[in-house]
């Protein structure tokens, strides 16, 4: 069965071309032109991934992302927006997006990112092949994107899981910023560096119930994971 994508974009010409290319790449695409329409659609269909513009009629993309994350913390979420300011990008990431692409964009890059996120999200939550890793009093299930503590589960986004996995496999070691960025984002430009800071902040909150766990920030150099 083809993956089902929710694509929210009010630009008629851009959405026609993008939707056509996504369908040629063997995705099913439901296209919505307003945030309100997209939310109704999200409630009715089992989407595999969401692609959101920010500037939308009726309900903007940030509000829509917040609504989606309140009911589903697992589904991959990508912003595709003309808003290129770093504050807009960081706001999108703080709302739980896995990535933020700016217009004009490469359709090949978009399809590549979609395929990467879909591959990582297709593990069943009950998959017996998923091995857990202890982190202090937590259990981290990388394939299933979950953190477990005392029977309570948190579902991570794909990026959160990738960054956490990278850190815990290199405990008590200085990990340079550019090393993490190149390994996970494929580049180490300024915006990606700010994105990494957002994900580190989110992980600190995720792990805050165990005071023996620390992610040290060595200013201008990198991070050290201690547990």
C-alpha positions as CSV (number, residue, x, y, z in Angstrom):
1,X,0.0,0.0,0.0
2,X,1.3,3.4,-0.9
3,X,2.1,5.8,2.0
4,X,-0.6,8.4,2.6
5,X,0.6,12.0,2.9
6,X,-1.3,15.1,4.1
7,X,-0.1,18.0,2.0
8,X,-1.3,21.5,3.1
9,X,-0.5,24.3,0.7
10,X,-2.7,27.2,-0.6
11,X,-0.6,28.1,-3.6
12,X,-2.5,26.5,-6.5
13,X,0.4,26.3,-8.9
14,X,3.0,25.1,-6.4
15,X,0.7,22.5,-4.9
16,X,-0.3,21.1,-8.4
17,X,3.4,20.5,-9.3
18,X,4.4,19.2,-5.9
19,X,1.4,16.9,-5.6
20,X,2.0,15.5,-9.1
21,X,5.7,14.8,-8.4
22,X,4.9,13.1,-5.1
23,X,2.3,10.9,-6.8
24,X,4.9,10.0,-9.5
25,X,7.1,9.0,-6.6
26,X,4.5,6.5,-5.5
27,X,2.8,8.3,-2.7
28,X,-0.9,8.8,-2.1
29,X,-1.5,12.5,-1.5
30,X,-4.5,14.3,0.0
31,X,-4.1,18.0,-0.6
32,X,-5.8,20.7,1.5
33,X,-5.6,24.5,1.0
34,X,-6.6,25.7,4.5
35,X,-5.5,24.8,8.0
36,X,-9.2,24.1,9.0
37,X,-9.7,21.7,6.1
38,X,-6.5,20.0,6.8
39,X,-7.4,19.4,10.5
40,X,-10.7,17.9,9.5
41,X,-8.9,15.7,7.0
42,X,-6.3,14.7,9.6
43,X,-9.1,13.5,11.9
44,X,-10.6,11.3,9.2
45,X,-7.6,9.6,7.6
46,X,-4.6,7.5,8.9
47,X,-1.8,9.6,7.4
48,X,1.8,8.4,7.4
49,X,3.3,11.8,7.2
50,X,2.3,15.5,7.1
51,X,3.7,18.3,5.0
52,X,2.6,21.8,6.1
53,X,2.9,25.3,4.8
54,X,3.0,28.0,7.5
55,X,1.0,30.8,6.0
56,X,-2.4,29.3,5.5
57,X,-6.0,30.7,5.4
58,X,-8.2,30.1,8.5
59,X,-5.6,28.3,10.6
60,X,-1.9,28.8,10.1
61,X,0.6,25.9,9.9
62,X,2.0,26.4,13.4
63,X,-1.4,26.2,14.9
64,X,-2.2,23.1,12.8
65,X,1.1,21.5,13.9
66,X,0.3,22.1,17.5
67,X,-3.1,20.5,17.1
68,X,-1.6,17.5,15.4
69,X,1.1,17.0,18.0
70,X,-1.5,17.1,20.8
71,X,-3.1,13.9,19.4
72,X,-0.2,12.3,17.6
73,X,3.4,12.7,18.8
74,X,4.7,10.0,16.4
75,X,3.7,11.0,12.9
76,X,6.6,12.6,10.9
77,X,5.9,16.3,10.4
78,X,7.7,18.6,7.8
79,X,7.2,22.3,7.3
80,X,7.6,23.6,3.7
81,X,7.4,27.4,3.9
82,X,8.5,30.6,2.3
83,X,9.2,31.9,5.9
84,X,13.0,31.6,5.9
85,X,13.7,33.6,9.1
86,X,15.6,31.6,11.7
87,X,13.0,32.4,14.3
88,X,10.2,30.9,12.2
89,X,12.3,27.8,11.5
90,X,13.1,27.3,15.2
91,X,9.4,27.9,16.2
92,X,8.5,25.1,13.8
93,X,11.0,22.7,15.4
94,X,9.9,23.7,18.9
95,X,6.4,22.7,18.0
96,X,7.6,19.2,17.2
97,X,8.4,19.3,13.5
98,X,11.0,16.8,12.3
99,X,12.3,19.1,9.6
100,X,11.7,22.6,8.0
101,X,12.4,23.2,4.3
102,X,12.2,26.7,2.8
103,X,10.9,27.6,-0.6
104,X,12.1,27.4,-3.3
105,X,12.9,23.8,-2.5
106,X,14.2,20.8,-4.4
107,X,11.5,18.1,-5.0
108,X,14.2,15.5,-5.0
109,X,15.3,16.6,-1.5
110,X,11.7,16.6,-0.3
111,X,11.1,13.1,-1.6
112,X,14.4,11.9,0.0
113,X,13.5,13.3,3.4
114,X,10.0,11.8,3.2
115,X,11.4,8.4,2.4
116,X,13.9,8.6,5.3
117,X,11.2,9.5,7.8
118,X,8.8,6.9,6.5
119,X,11.4,4.1,6.8
120,X,12.0,5.0,10.4
121,X,8.3,5.2,11.3
122,X,7.2,1.9,10.0
123,X,8.3,-0.3,12.9
124,X,5.3,-1.6,14.8
125,X,5.1,-0.4,18.5
126,X,5.0,-4.1,19.5
127,X,7.9,-5.2,17.2
128,X,10.0,-7.9,19.0
129,X,13.1,-6.8,17.0
130,X,13.3,-3.5,18.8
131,X,16.0,-3.6,21.5
132,X,15.8,-1.2,24.4
133,X,18.8,0.7,25.8
134,X,18.9,1.8,29.5
135,X,19.5,5.5,30.1
136,X,19.6,6.0,33.9
137,X,16.1,5.0,35.0
138,X,14.7,5.2,31.5
139,X,14.5,2.6,28.7
140,X,15.0,4.0,25.3
141,X,13.4,2.2,22.3
142,X,15.1,3.7,19.3
143,X,13.2,1.9,16.6
144,X,9.9,2.6,18.3
145,X,10.7,6.2,19.2
146,X,9.8,5.8,22.8
147,X,11.3,6.6,26.2
148,X,9.9,4.5,29.1
149,X,10.1,5.2,32.8
150,X,8.2,3.4,35.5
151,X,5.6,2.2,32.9
152,X,5.1,5.6,31.4
153,X,6.0,6.2,27.8
154,X,7.0,9.3,25.9
155,X,6.9,9.2,22.1
156,X,9.8,11.0,20.5
157,X,10.0,12.6,17.1
158,X,12.4,11.1,14.7
159,X,15.0,13.8,15.1
160,X,14.8,13.6,18.9
161,X,15.4,9.9,18.7
162,X,18.3,10.3,16.3
163,X,20.1,12.9,18.4
164,X,19.5,10.9,21.6
165,X,20.8,7.7,20.0
166,X,23.9,9.5,18.8
167,X,24.6,10.9,22.3
168,X,24.1,7.7,24.3
169,X,26.3,5.6,22.0
170,X,29.1,8.0,22.9
171,X,28.8,8.4,26.7
172,X,31.2,10.6,28.7
173,X,32.8,11.7,25.5
174,X,33.1,15.2,24.0
175,X,31.1,15.1,20.8
176,X,31.7,18.1,18.6
177,X,28.8,20.0,17.2
178,X,29.9,19.7,13.6
179,X,30.2,15.9,14.0
180,X,26.6,15.6,15.2
181,X,25.3,17.9,12.5
182,X,27.1,16.1,9.6
183,X,26.0,12.7,10.9
184,X,22.3,13.6,11.4
185,X,21.6,16.6,9.2
186,X,24.3,16.0,6.6
187,X,25.6,19.6,7.0
188,X,26.8,22.0,9.7
189,X,25.5,25.4,8.7
190,X,24.3,28.1,11.1
191,X,20.6,27.2,11.0
192,X,21.2,23.5,11.5
193,X,23.3,24.4,14.5
194,X,20.4,26.3,16.0
195,X,18.1,23.3,15.2
196,X,20.4,21.0,17.1
197,X,20.2,23.3,20.2
198,X,16.4,23.1,20.0
199,X,16.5,19.3,20.0
200,X,19.1,19.2,22.8
201,X,16.7,21.4,24.9
202,X,13.8,19.1,24.1
203,X,15.8,16.0,25.2
204,X,16.8,17.6,28.5
205,X,13.1,18.1,29.3
206,X,12.3,14.5,28.2
207,X,15.0,13.2,30.6
208,X,14.5,15.7,33.4
209,X,12.9,13.2,35.8
210,X,16.3,11.5,36.4
211,X,18.7,14.0,37.9
212,X,21.7,11.6,37.2
213,X,21.4,12.3,33.5
214,X,23.0,15.4,32.0
215,X,23.7,16.7,28.6
216,X,26.6,19.1,29.1
217,X,27.0,22.0,26.7
218,X,30.7,22.9,26.1
219,X,30.1,26.3,24.6
220,X,31.2,26.6,21.0
221,X,32.6,23.1,20.9
222,X,29.9,20.4,21.5
223,X,28.2,18.3,24.1
224,X,29.0,15.5,26.6
225,X,26.3,13.0,27.6
226,X,26.6,11.8,31.2
227,X,24.3,9.2,32.8
